[in-house]
Amino acid sequence: MRPLLDQSELPVPWHDSQFQNLPTVYVQTSALEIAWSRVVAEGTIGGQVRVPFFADTLENVSIDYEEDWARAEQMVRDGATLPPVDIEPWRP
């Protein structure tokens, strides 16, 4: 097994570091994906340029499998709500 990222310049490799000393890491989810329609024809899902959307916990729920749907329904039954959405039309 090899590390995903080169850590040879680090005084202590990440796998030997304390949690609070590790760098912040962001993970891509499928909770929100917006792309130009042309990128699909180019053979990718997201194109070459990515713009992050930093989601709070509830905004970051992906529903990819049946068990995800069941978990989302349970969250709603438990009182989970999303923040209000501005319904004014977007104008470039």
N, CA, C and O atoms as a printed pandas DataFrame, in Angstrom:
     atom_number atom_name residue_name chain_id  residue_number  x_coord  y_coord  z_coord
0              1         N          MET        A               1    0.845   -1.167    0.000
1              2        CA          MET        A               1    0.000    0.000    0.000
2              3         C          MET        A               1    0.898    1.241    0.000
3              4         O          MET        A               1    1.926    1.283    0.677
4              5         N          ARG        A               2    0.478    2.262   -0.788
5              6        CA          ARG        A               2    1.241    3.509   -0.873
6              7         C          ARG        A               2    0.332    4.683   -0.550
7              8         O          ARG        A               2   -0.870    4.624   -0.807
8              9         N          PRO        A               3    0.894    5.756    0.016
9             10        CA          PRO        A               3    0.072    6.956    0.249
10            11         C          PRO        A               3   -0.422    7.526   -1.072
11            12         O          PRO        A               3    0.249    7.414   -2.098
12            13         N          LEU        A               4   -1.599    8.137   -1.039
13            14        CA          LEU        A               4   -2.162    8.774   -2.221
14            15         C          LEU        A               4   -1.320    9.981   -2.627
15            16         O          LEU        A               4   -1.089   10.205   -3.815
16            17         N          LEU        A               5   -0.862   10.756   -1.650
17            18        CA          LEU        A               5   -0.073   11.954   -1.909
18            19         C          LEU        A               5    1.356   11.768   -1.417
19            20         O          LEU        A               5    1.598   11.083   -0.423
20            21         N          ASP        A               6    2.294   12.380   -2.119
21            22        CA          ASP        A               6    3.691   12.320   -1.716
22            23         C          ASP        A               6    3.877   13.054   -0.391
23            24         O          ASP        A               6    3.508   14.223   -0.269
24            25         N          GLN        A               7    4.435   12.387    0.578
25            26        CA          GLN        A               7    4.664   12.977    1.896
26            27         C          GLN        A               7    6.136   12.982    2.269
27            28         O          GLN        A               7    6.478   13.166    3.437
28            29         N          SER        A               8    7.010   12.783    1.289
29            30        CA          SER        A               8    8.437   12.666    1.576
30            31         C          SER        A               8    9.040   13.937    2.158
31            32         O          SER        A               8   10.063   13.869    2.839
32            33         N          GLU        A               9    8.428   15.101    1.906
33            34        CA          GLU        A               9    8.947   16.368    2.424
34            35         C          GLU        A               9    8.428   16.686    3.827
35            36         O          GLU        A               9    8.897   17.636    4.453
36            37         N          LEU        A              10    7.469   15.908    4.327
37            38        CA          LEU        A              10    6.899   16.174    5.647
38            39         C          LEU        A              10    7.800   15.640    6.752
39            40         O          LEU        A              10    8.374   14.561    6.605
40            41         N          PRO        A              11    7.936   16.372    7.858
41            42        CA          PRO        A              11    8.737   15.849    8.969
42            43         C          PRO        A              11    8.104   14.606    9.595
43            44         O          PRO        A              11    8.807   13.700   10.044
44            45         N          VAL        A              12    6.761   14.572    9.620
45            46        CA          VAL        A              12    6.021   13.408   10.134
46            47         C          VAL        A              12    4.937   13.082    9.108
47            48         O          VAL        A              12    4.132   13.952    8.777
48            49         N          PRO        A              13    4.897   11.855    8.600
49            50        CA          PRO        A              13    3.848   11.503    7.634
50            51         C          PRO        A              13    2.465   11.642    8.259
51            52         O          PRO        A              13    2.310   11.511    9.473
52            53         N          TRP        A              14    1.466   11.905    7.428
53            54        CA          TRP        A              14    0.117   12.122    7.933
54            55         C          TRP        A              14   -0.415   10.927    8.707
55            56         O          TRP        A              14   -1.130   11.103    9.694
56            57         N          HIS        A              15   -0.083    9.722    8.284
57            58        CA          HIS        A              15   -0.599    8.548    8.981
58            59         C          HIS        A              15    0.002    8.390   10.378
59            60         O          HIS        A              15   -0.492    7.588   11.171
60            61         N          ASP        A              16    1.052    9.138   10.688
61            62        CA          ASP        A              16    1.658    9.113   12.025
62            63         C          ASP        A              16    1.395   10.403   12.802
63            64         O          ASP        A              16    1.937   10.590   13.891
64            65         N          SER        A              17    0.564   11.294   12.250
65            66        CA          SER        A              17    0.318   12.591   12.878
66            67         C          SER        A              17   -0.932   12.559   13.754
67            68         O          SER        A              17   -1.812   11.715   13.584
68            69         N          GLN        A              18   -0.984   13.503   14.699
69            70        CA          GLN        A              18   -2.174   13.670   15.511
70            71         C          GLN        A              18   -3.261   14.303   14.648
71            72         O          GLN        A              18   -2.972   15.084   13.742
72            73         N          PHE        A              19   -4.497   13.963   14.936
73            74        CA          PHE        A              19   -5.631   14.422   14.135
74            75         C          PHE        A              19   -5.636   15.945   13.975
75            76         O          PHE        A              19   -5.815   16.442   12.863
76            77         N          GLN        A              20   -5.441   16.694   15.068
77            78        CA          GLN        A              20   -5.519   18.151   15.006
78            79         C          GLN        A              20   -4.391   18.771   14.183
79            80         O          GLN        A              20   -4.477   19.946   13.826
80            81         N          ASN        A              21   -3.352   18.026   13.877
81            82        CA          ASN        A              21   -2.247   18.538   13.061
82            83         C          ASN        A              21   -2.414   18.241   11.575
83            84         O          ASN        A              21   -1.603   18.684   10.761
84            85         N          LEU        A              22   -3.447   17.503   11.217
85            86        CA          LEU        A              22   -3.661   17.155    9.810
86            87         C          LEU        A              22   -4.250   18.337    9.055
87            88         O          LEU        A              22   -4.947   19.160    9.648
88            89         N          PRO        A              23   -3.981   18.436    7.760
89            90        CA          PRO        A              23   -4.555   19.525    6.974
90            91         C          PRO        A              23   -6.056   19.310    6.765
91            92         O          PRO        A              23   -6.544   18.182    6.832
92            93         N          THR        A              24   -6.776   20.398    6.514
93            94        CA          THR        A              24   -8.194   20.308    6.201
94            95         C          THR        A              24   -8.352   19.628    4.846
95            96         O          THR        A              24   -7.634   19.945    3.898
96            97         N          VAL        A              25   -9.286   18.703    4.761
97            98        CA          VAL        A              25   -9.525   17.950    3.533
98            99         C          VAL        A              25  -10.995   18.108    3.161
99           100         O          VAL        A              25  -11.872   18.026    4.020
100          101         N          TYR        A              26  -11.255   18.331    1.889
101          102        CA          TYR        A              26  -12.620   18.432    1.385
102          103         C          TYR        A              26  -12.888   17.240    0.487
103          104         O          TYR        A              26  -11.998   16.778   -0.228
104          105         N          VAL        A              27  -14.108   16.746    0.525
105          106        CA          VAL        A              27  -14.485   15.563   -0.236
106          107         C          VAL        A              27  -15.609   15.915   -1.196
107          108         O          VAL        A              27  -16.572   16.584   -0.821
108          109         N          GLN        A              28  -15.483   15.466   -2.418
109          110        CA          GLN        A              28  -16.541   15.683   -3.404
110          111         C          GLN        A              28  -17.672   14.704   -3.145
111          112         O          GLN        A              28  -17.442   13.515   -2.926
112          113         N          THR        A              29  -18.889   15.212   -3.172
113          114        CA          THR        A              29  -20.070   14.359   -3.044
114          115         C          THR        A              29  -20.927   14.563   -4.287
115          116         O          THR        A              29  -20.615   15.392   -5.142
116          117         N          SER        A              30  -21.987   13.813   -4.374
117          118        CA          SER        A              30  -22.904   13.998   -5.498
118          119         C          SER        A              30  -24.170   14.721   -5.059
119          120         O          SER        A              30  -25.197   14.637   -5.733
120          121         N          ALA        A              31  -24.107   15.435   -3.929
121          122        CA          ALA        A              31  -25.286   16.136   -3.425
122          123         C          ALA        A              31  -25.725   17.248   -4.366
123          124         O          ALA        A              31  -26.924   17.485   -4.511
124          125         N          LEU        A              32  -24.795   17.930   -5.005
125          126        CA          LEU        A              32  -25.124   19.002   -5.933
126          127         C          LEU        A              32  -24.089   19.013   -7.047
127          128         O          LEU        A              32  -22.895   19.177   -6.795
128          129         N          GLU        A              33  -24.542   18.843   -8.252
129          130        CA          GLU        A              33  -23.646   18.910   -9.404
130          131         C          GLU        A              33  -24.333   19.716  -10.481
131          132         O          GLU        A              33  -25.448   19.396  -10.893
132          133         N          ILE        A              34  -23.673   20.755  -10.935
133          134        CA          ILE        A              34  -24.194   21.596  -12.003
134          135         C          ILE        A              34  -23.112   21.660  -13.076
135          136         O          ILE        A              34  -21.944   21.909  -12.777
136          137         N          ALA        A              35  -23.506   21.435  -14.315
137          138        CA          ALA        A              35  -22.522   21.442  -15.405
138          139         C          ALA        A              35  -23.181   21.952  -16.676
139          140         O          ALA        A              35  -24.398   21.861  -16.837
140          141         N          TRP        A              36  -22.370   22.485  -17.570
141          142        CA          TRP        A              36  -22.844   22.834  -18.906
142          143         C          TRP        A              36  -23.190   21.531  -19.619
143          144         O          TRP        A              36  -22.507   20.524  -19.430
144          145         N          SER        A              37  -24.229   21.540  -20.426
145          146        CA          SER        A              37  -24.626   20.327  -21.131
146          147         C          SER        A              37  -23.537   19.839  -22.076
147          148         O          SER        A              37  -23.461   18.645  -22.365
148          149         N          ARG        A              38  -22.688   20.751  -22.564
149          150        CA          ARG        A              38  -21.641   20.344  -23.504
150          151         C          ARG        A              38  -20.585   19.435  -22.870
151          152         O          ARG        A              38  -19.920   18.685  -23.585
152          153         N          VAL        A              39  -20.417   19.485  -21.543
153          154        CA          VAL        A              39  -19.382   18.647  -20.939
154          155         C          VAL        A              39  -19.727   17.175  -21.039
155          156         O          VAL        A              39  -18.828   16.335  -21.080
156          157         N          VAL        A              40  -21.006   16.844  -21.079
157          158        CA          VAL        A              40  -21.396   15.447  -21.235
158          159         C          VAL        A              40  -20.957   14.949  -22.604
159          160         O          VAL        A              40  -20.450   13.834  -22.727
160          161         N          ALA        A              41  -21.147   15.771  -23.633
161          162        CA          ALA        A              41  -20.715   15.400  -24.985
162          163         C          ALA        A              41  -19.193   15.275  -25.061
163          164         O          ALA        A              41  -18.665   14.550  -25.904
164          165         N          GLU        A              42  -18.494   15.986  -24.175
165          166        CA          GLU        A              42  -17.029   15.916  -24.145
166          167         C          GLU        A              42  -16.536   14.678  -23.409
167          168         O          GLU        A              42  -15.332   14.424  -23.360
168          169         N          GLY        A              43  -17.453   13.908  -22.837
169          170        CA          GLY        A              43  -17.073   12.648  -22.202
170          171         C          GLY        A              43  -16.772   12.734  -20.724
171          172         O          GLY        A              43  -16.214   11.793  -20.161
172          173         N          THR        A              44  -17.128   13.848  -20.064
173          174        CA          THR        A              44  -16.924   13.935  -18.626
174          175         C          THR        A              44  -18.252   14.282  -17.966
175          176         O          THR        A              44  -19.211   14.663  -18.638
176          177         N          ILE        A              45  -18.297   14.146  -16.656
177          178        CA          ILE        A              45  -19.497   14.528  -15.922
178          179         C          ILE        A              45  -19.396   15.979  -15.490
179          180         O          ILE        A              45  -20.376   16.721  -15.563
180          181         N          GLY        A              46  -18.217   16.389  -15.040
181          182        CA          GLY        A              46  -18.069   17.722  -14.480
182          183         C          GLY        A              46  -17.195   18.670  -15.255
183          184         O          GLY        A              46  -17.004   19.808  -14.826
184          185         N          GLY        A              47  -16.659   18.252  -16.375
185          186        CA          GLY        A              47  -15.780   19.136  -17.127
186          187         C          GLY        A              47  -14.402   19.255  -16.487
187          188         O          GLY        A              47  -14.043   18.473  -15.606
188          189         N          GLN        A              48  -13.642   20.239  -16.939
189          190        CA          GLN        A              48  -12.265   20.404  -16.468
190          191         C          GLN        A              48  -12.140   21.409  -15.318
191          192         O          GLN        A              48  -11.177   21.360  -14.553
192          193         N          VAL        A              49  -13.105   22.313  -15.197
193          194        CA          VAL        A              49  -13.042   23.354  -14.174
194          195         C          VAL        A              49  -14.046   23.035  -13.077
195          196         O          VAL        A              49  -15.218   22.782  -13.356
196          197         N          ARG        A              50  -13.591   23.048  -11.838
197          198        CA          ARG        A              50  -14.460   22.774  -10.699
198          199         C          ARG        A              50  -14.550   24.019   -9.827
199          200         O          ARG        A              50  -13.556   24.710   -9.602
200          201         N          VAL        A              51  -15.745   24.291   -9.345
201          202        CA          VAL        A              51  -15.962   25.377   -8.391
202          203         C          VAL        A              51  -16.580   24.745   -7.158
203          204         O          VAL        A              51  -17.604   24.071   -7.268
204          205         N          PRO        A              52  -15.995   24.940   -5.999
205          206        CA          PRO        A              52  -16.528   24.263   -4.814
206          207         C          PRO        A              52  -17.832   24.868   -4.313
207          208         O          PRO        A              52  -18.066   26.071   -4.433
208          209         N          PHE        A              53  -18.660   24.021   -3.756
209          210        CA          PHE        A              53  -19.847   24.427   -3.014
210          211         C          PHE        A              53  -19.698   23.784   -1.647
211          212         O          PHE        A              53  -19.837   22.569   -1.502
212          213         N          PHE        A              54  -19.414   24.603   -0.649
213          214        CA          PHE        A              54  -19.200   24.084    0.695
214          215         C          PHE        A              54  -20.552   23.934    1.364
215          216         O          PHE        A              54  -21.199   24.921    1.713
216          217         N          ALA        A              55  -20.970   22.703    1.537
217          218        CA          ALA        A              55  -22.311   22.412    2.038
218          219         C          ALA        A              55  -22.286   22.107    3.519
219          220         O          ALA        A              55  -21.359   21.481    4.033
220          221         N          ASP        A              56  -23.337   22.570    4.198
221          222        CA          ASP        A              56  -23.533   22.178    5.580
222          223         C          ASP        A              56  -24.011   20.733    5.608
223          224         O          ASP        A              56  -24.286   20.144    4.563
224          225         N          THR        A              57  -24.106   20.180    6.773
225          226        CA          THR        A              57  -24.417   18.761    6.918
226          227         C          THR        A              57  -25.659   18.330    6.147
227          228         O          THR        A              57  -25.592   17.389    5.356
228          229         N          LEU        A              58  -26.786   18.995    6.360
229          230        CA          LEU        A              58  -28.017   18.551    5.706
230          231         C          LEU        A              58  -28.024   18.840    4.216
231          232         O          LEU        A              58  -28.670   18.117    3.458
232          233         N          GLU        A              59  -27.324   19.876    3.775
233          234        CA          GLU        A              59  -27.261   20.184    2.347
234          235         C          GLU        A              59  -26.377   19.189    1.610
235          236         O          GLU        A              59  -26.364   19.164    0.379
236          237         N          ASN        A              60  -25.658   18.390    2.332
237          238        CA          ASN        A              60  -24.676   17.493    1.753
238          239         C          ASN        A              60  -25.162   16.051    1.669
239          240         O          ASN        A              60  -24.356   15.141    1.475
240          241         N          VAL        A              61  -26.450   15.832    1.810
241          242        CA          VAL        A              61  -26.991   14.476    1.759
242          243         C          VAL        A              61  -27.157   14.056    0.305
243          244         O          VAL        A              61  -27.885   14.696   -0.453
244          245         N          SER        A              62  -26.495   13.005   -0.073
245          246        CA          SER        A              62  -26.625   12.439   -1.421
246          247         C          SER        A              62  -27.595   11.274   -1.371
247          248         O          SER        A              62  -27.599   10.496   -0.417
248          249         N          ILE        A              63  -28.406   11.159   -2.390
249          250        CA          ILE        A              63  -29.299   10.006   -2.489
250          251         C          ILE        A              63  -28.911    9.250   -3.752
251          252         O          ILE        A              63  -29.349    9.570   -4.856
252          253         N          ASP        A              64  -28.078    8.241   -3.553
253          254        CA          ASP        A              64  -27.575    7.436   -4.660
254          255         C          ASP        A              64  -28.113    6.012   -4.623
255          256         O          ASP        A              64  -28.154    5.335   -5.651
256          257         N          TYR        A              65  -28.520    5.559   -3.459
257          258        CA          TYR        A              65  -28.982    4.185   -3.277
258          259         C          TYR        A              65  -30.280    4.183   -2.488
259          260         O          TYR        A              65  -30.619    5.183   -1.855
260          261         N          GLU        A              66  -31.015    3.068   -2.517
261          262        CA          GLU        A              66  -32.286    2.974   -1.790
262          263         C          GLU        A              66  -32.106    3.266   -0.304
263          264         O          GLU        A              66  -32.950    3.928    0.302
264          265         N          GLU        A              67  -31.033    2.787    0.281
265          266        CA          GLU        A              67  -30.826    3.023    1.719
266          267         C          GLU        A              67  -30.576    4.503    2.012
267          268         O          GLU        A              67  -30.882    4.971    3.109
268          269         N          ASP        A              68  -30.024    5.247    1.045
269          270        CA          ASP        A              68  -29.862    6.694    1.212
270          271         C          ASP        A              68  -31.226    7.368    1.285
271          272         O          ASP        A              68  -31.428    8.275    2.094
272          273         N          TRP        A              69  -32.165    6.930    0.444
273          274        CA          TRP        A              69  -33.521    7.494    0.442
274          275         C          TRP        A              69  -34.188    7.219    1.798
275          276         O          TRP        A              69  -34.818    8.104    2.378
276          277         N          ALA        A              70  -34.045    5.999    2.288
277          278        CA          ALA        A              70  -34.631    5.638    3.585
278          279         C          ALA        A              70  -34.018    6.495    4.696
279          280         O          ALA        A              70  -34.732    6.940    5.595
280          281         N          ARG        A              71  -32.728    6.726    4.643
281          282        CA          ARG        A              71  -32.065    7.563    5.656
282          283         C          ARG        A              71  -32.559    9.007    5.572
283          284         O          ARG        A              71  -32.774    9.646    6.602
284          285         N          ALA        A              72  -32.740    9.528    4.349
285          286        CA          ALA        A              72  -33.250   10.893    4.173
286          287         C          ALA        A              72  -34.673   11.012    4.705
287          288         O          ALA        A              72  -35.011   12.008    5.345
288          289         N          GLU        A              73  -35.512   10.009    4.447
289          290        CA          GLU        A              73  -36.873   10.034    4.976
290          291         C          GLU        A              73  -36.868   10.032    6.499
291          292         O          GLU        A              73  -37.658   10.738    7.127
292          293         N          GLN        A              74  -35.984    9.245    7.091
293          294        CA          GLN        A              74  -35.886    9.200    8.557
294          295         C          GLN        A              74  -35.417   10.546    9.097
295          296         O          GLN        A              74  -35.894   10.988   10.142
296          297         N          MET        A              75  -34.502   11.196    8.410
297          298        CA          MET        A              75  -34.031   12.520    8.839
298          299         C          MET        A              75  -35.186   13.517    8.848
299          300         O          MET        A              75  -35.288   14.336    9.761
300          301         N          VAL        A              76  -36.056   13.454    7.842
301          302        CA          VAL        A              76  -37.221   14.350    7.776
302          303         C          VAL        A              76  -38.177   14.034    8.925
303          304         O          VAL        A              76  -38.685   14.942    9.584
304          305         N          ARG        A              77  -38.419   12.741    9.164
305          306        CA          ARG        A              77  -39.292   12.367   10.285
306          307         C          ARG        A              77  -38.727   12.863   11.617
307          308         O          ARG        A              77  -39.479   13.192   12.534
308          309         N          ASP        A              78  -37.398   12.912   11.713
309          310        CA          ASP        A              78  -36.741   13.378   12.938
310          311         C          ASP        A              78  -36.680   14.901   13.028
311          312         O          ASP        A              78  -36.140   15.441   13.994
312          313         N          GLY        A              79  -37.229   15.602   12.028
313          314        CA          GLY        A              79  -37.298   17.058   12.091
314          315         C          GLY        A              79  -36.263   17.810   11.281
315          316         O          GLY        A              79  -36.170   19.032   11.393
316          317         N          ALA        A              80  -35.481   17.114   10.468
317          318        CA          ALA        A              80  -34.468   17.795    9.655
318          319         C          ALA        A              80  -35.131   18.706    8.633
319          320         O          ALA        A              80  -36.102   18.319    7.982
320          321         N          THR        A              81  -34.608   19.906    8.498
321          322        CA          THR        A              81  -35.095   20.844    7.486
322          323         C          THR        A              81  -33.904   21.519    6.819
323          324         O          THR        A              81  -32.822   21.620    7.398
324          325         N          LEU        A              82  -34.121   21.972    5.610
325          326        CA          LEU        A              82  -33.093   22.712    4.888
326          327         C          LEU        A              82  -33.347   24.207    5.041
327          328         O          LEU        A              82  -34.471   24.611    5.338
328          329         N          PRO        A              83  -32.327   25.030    4.845
329          330        CA          PRO        A              83  -32.547   26.466    4.926
330          331         C          PRO        A              83  -33.457   26.933    3.802
331          332         O          PRO        A              83  -33.541   26.275    2.765
332          333         N          PRO        A              84  -34.150   28.075    3.990
333          334        CA          PRO        A              84  -35.023   28.575    2.929
334          335         C          PRO        A              84  -34.227   28.908    1.673
335          336         O          PRO        A              84  -33.052   29.270    1.735
336          337         N          VAL        A              85  -34.896   28.775    0.535
337          338        CA          VAL        A              85  -34.273   29.063   -0.748
338          339         C          VAL        A              85  -34.889   30.334   -1.308
339          340         O          VAL        A              85  -36.111   30.485   -1.319
340          341         N          ASP        A              86  -34.045   31.249   -1.771
341          342        CA          ASP        A              86  -34.522   32.480   -2.393
342          343         C          ASP        A              86  -35.161   32.114   -3.734
343          344         O          ASP        A              86  -34.497   31.547   -4.602
344          345         N          ILE        A              87  -36.433   32.433   -3.906
345          346        CA          ILE        A              87  -37.124   32.032   -5.133
346          347         C          ILE        A              87  -37.074   33.088   -6.217
347          348         O          ILE        A              87  -37.681   32.906   -7.272
348          349         N          GLU        A              88  -36.368   34.189   -5.989
349          350        CA          GLU        A              88  -36.195   35.190   -7.053
350          351         C          GLU        A              88  -35.442   34.542   -8.194
351          352         O          GLU        A              88  -34.455   33.846   -7.953
352          353         N          PRO        A              89  -35.873   34.746   -9.429
353          354        CA          PRO        A              89  -35.155   34.137  -10.558
354          355         C          PRO        A              89  -33.741   34.702  -10.670
355          356         O          PRO        A              89  -33.499   35.890  -10.456
356          357         N          TRP        A              90  -32.837   33.823  -11.009
357          358        CA          TRP        A              90  -31.444   34.240  -11.189
358          359         C          TRP        A              90  -31.303   34.966  -12.512
359          360         O          TRP        A              90  -31.825   34.531  -13.539
360          361         N          ARG        A              91  -30.599   36.062  -12.469
361          362        CA          ARG        A              91  -30.365   36.839  -13.700
362          363         C          ARG        A              91  -28.878   37.071  -13.859
363          364         O          ARG        A              91  -28.228   37.604  -12.960
364          365         N          PRO        A              92  -28.338   36.674  -14.998
365          366        CA          PRO        A              92  -26.892   36.896  -15.211
366          367         C          PRO        A              92  -26.565   38.375  -15.371
367          368         O          PRO        A              92  -25.402   38.734  -15.556
